[in-house]
Amino acid sequence: MIMKFSYLIPIVLCWLAEATAQNPLTLEEAQQAAEQHFPLLHKKLLAAQTEEVQNAAISTAYLPQLNLVGQATYQSAVTTMPYKTPLPGFDVEPLSKDQYKAVLDFSQLIYDGGNTRLRKDLQMWNRKVEELQVDVQIHALKERINQLYLTALMINAQMSQLDLVDNDLKTGIAKVEAQLRGGTAYRSALSVLQAELLKNAQRRIELEGNRQGLMEGLATLTNLPLKATTPLLWPAQPDKVATNITRIELDLLNVQDSLLQAQQQMPTLKSRPSVSAFGQAGYGRPGYDFLKNEFTPYGMVGLRLRWDISSLYTKKKDEEQVAINRKQLEVQRDNFLLQTRSQLAQQAAEIEKWRRISHTDDAIIALRIQVKEAALSQLENGVITSSEYIREVDAAEQARQQAIVHKLRLLQAIITYETKAGK
């Protein structure tokens, strides 16, 4: 029976390997996935659709405008001739008091002073403003992804160090157990090492819980099937960082200024006259000839000039208000650049600090490992106690932990600098 199904073992092992294998995640992949999953990203599509709909509605201003009116009235008096006796050869039928008309009015805009073009420009700039507002929030989302990813990366590194500590403690336990069998050590020495091993296990449980929460946060924001054990790759550390500021907030301020420039044209365009052709075709009683009391068709065509002179009253004030709004934007831009330059200067100092601190980490670790190995030999020979050995193990572990922290702090400082600069 065992031989019958032995051929299934490699298949099952391959399936288990594929089921448990997980592709590593990079910071760039996490950022891209979070951006694609960002709900507000749909606002860009909606903004483009709104512009298209509004432009189609604005364009109807140049389509022929038709208006059909029907009317039936009865009036108490009508116009009559002032003659008491009919004039020879001139017989005029009195107008009826019930009158009817059906009129089709036609109007075609010829010139509107550029208002239609301006309204379309305003729609375009409004759409760009909405899109960049979404991009600003995506940039904030990117900072959140950076924080979660780098914190999870630090926990992964700390858990790797716990494995080294476990190995050191287990080695010490094996040495003390051998001494116990030889009668050269006390049981309490073994208990101290075993307690420290359990303490290390508690620390592992704490780190695993923290990592679980961080990876769940990343999975929610990125919509990726991440697990607590998903491998995270270290981001590449650039040799040089960006020196110029290319934040999306500056693009937003520039587009808002373009929108205000377009609005600044509005008072001038509103003060321009508009020209349109019009026509009227009707049928009724009476027509244009009031001397004929009969149903008759009639029509009229012409040009119409419309000029809202009252808009000149507020033109200057409207232009001044837009100019004030543009100055306020300029103040916002200057303040944003000042704050960003200050943050970048502070972040540059952080980068330099962690670089200098990290420079001697390898030497410290090497020295601590030498001391720890010497302590293990002393423990084996009964020169020091297990508590003294644990102190040296902790010191070596702390040196490795600090090196990881320093490396990640440096990486975090560089990524934060580039993010604040606009990368």
Stockholm file with secondary structure:
# STOCKHOLM 1.0

chainA/1-423         MIMKFSYLIPIVLCWLAEATAQNPLTLEEAQQAAEQHFPLLHKKLLAAQTEEVQNAAISTAYLPQLNLVGQATYQSAVTTMPYKTPLPGFDVEPLSKDQYKAVLDFSQLIYDGGNTRLRKDLQMWNRKVEELQVDVQIHALKERINQLYLTALMINAQMSQLDLVDNDLKTGIAKVEAQLRGGTAYRSALSVLQAELLKNAQRRIELEGNRQGLMEGLATLTNLPLKATTPLLWPAQPDKVATNITRIELDLLNVQDSLLQAQQQMPTLKSRPSVSAFGQAGYGRPGYDFLKNEFTPYGMVGLRLRWDISSLYTKKKDEEQVAINRKQLEVQRDNFLLQTRSQLAQQAAEIEKWRRISHTDDAIIALRIQVKEAALSQLENGVITSSEYIREVDAAEQARQQAIVHKLRLLQAIITYETKAGK
#=GR chainA/1-423 SS CTTTTTTHHHHHHHHHHHHHCCCCBCHHHHHHHHHHHCGGGHHHHHHHHHHHHHHHHHHGGGSCEEEEEEEEEECSCCCCCSCSSCBTTBCCCCCCSEEEEEEEEEEEEEECTTHHHHHHHHHHHHHHHHHHHHHHHHHHHHHHHHHHHHHHHHHHHHHHHHHHHHHHHHHHHHHHHHHHHHTCSCHHHHHHHHHHHHHHHHHHHHHHHHHHHHHHHHHHHHTCCCCTTCCBCCCCCCSSCCCSCCCHHHHHHHHHHHHHHHHHTHHHHHTSCEEEEEEEEEEEESCSCTTCCSCEEEEEEEEEEECCTTHHHHHHHHHHHHHHHHHHHHHHHHHHHHHHHHHHHHHHHHHHHHHHHHTTHHHHHHHHHHHHHHHHHHHHTTSSCHHHHHHHHHHHHHHHHHHHHHHHHHHHHHHHHHHHHTC
#=GC SS_cons         CTTTTTTHHHHHHHHHHHHHCCCCBCHHHHHHHHHHHCGGGHHHHHHHHHHHHHHHHHHGGGSCEEEEEEEEEECSCCCCCSCSSCBTTBCCCCCCSEEEEEEEEEEEEEECTTHHHHHHHHHHHHHHHHHHHHHHHHHHHHHHHHHHHHHHHHHHHHHHHHHHHHHHHHHHHHHHHHHHHHTCSCHHHHHHHHHHHHHHHHHHHHHHHHHHHHHHHHHHHHTCCCCTTCCBCCCCCCSSCCCSCCCHHHHHHHHHHHHHHHHHTHHHHHTSCEEEEEEEEEEEESCSCTTCCSCEEEEEEEEEEECCTTHHHHHHHHHHHHHHHHHHHHHHHHHHHHHHHHHHHHHHHHHHHHHHHHTTHHHHHHHHHHHHHHHHHHHHTTSSCHHHHHHHHHHHHHHHHHHHHHHHHHHHHHHHHHHHHTC
//
